[in-house]
Amino acid sequence: MTRIRRGYIARRRRTKIRLFVSSFRGAHSRLTRSITQQKIRALVSAHRDRDRQKRNFRRLWVTRINAVIRENMVSYSYSRLINNLYKKQLLLNRKILAQIAILNRNCLYTISNDIRK
């Protein structure tokens, strides 16, 4: 009985996975079983860290706003600023407020003073 040559589908699948992990070190980029495990692990980490990145940026924005607000007035804090923003129904998210705090502190001071009055 003659030898049957296998199809190319499995080889194509493996080369596609190899292209994904080509930058990994050692056996993680060479052996097929470790390649599949490392690909799964990498994708899980990427998914988890996208959520973590959003969380970290929000923490950074809150810290920046709070630092600038407390510089101006000792009795005024971030939580009071946000509470007053909601009461006045001003739609400024934390990212924009943090950019204003860094680039133009006087503008943030005027916003906070207008809200308090």
Residue pairs with C-beta under 8 A, 6 or more apart in sequence:
14 32
14 35
17 32
17 35
17 36
17 39
18 29
18 35
20 39
20 42
21 28
21 29
21 35
21 38
21 39
21 42
22 29
23 29
24 35
24 38
27 34
28 34
28 35
28 38
29 35
57 95
58 94
60 98
61 94
61 95
61 97
61 98
62 78
62 94
62 98
64 98
64 101
64 102
65 78
65 81
65 94
65 97
65 98
65 101
65 108
66 77
66 78
67 101
68 101
68 102
68 105
68 108
69 76
69 77
69 78
69 81
69 101
69 108
69 112
70 76
70 77
70 78
71 105
72 105
72 109
72 112
73 112
76 112
76 116
81 112
81 115
84 112
84 115
84 116
85 92
85 115
87 115
88 115
90 111
90 115
92 111
97 108
100 107
100 108
100 111
101 108
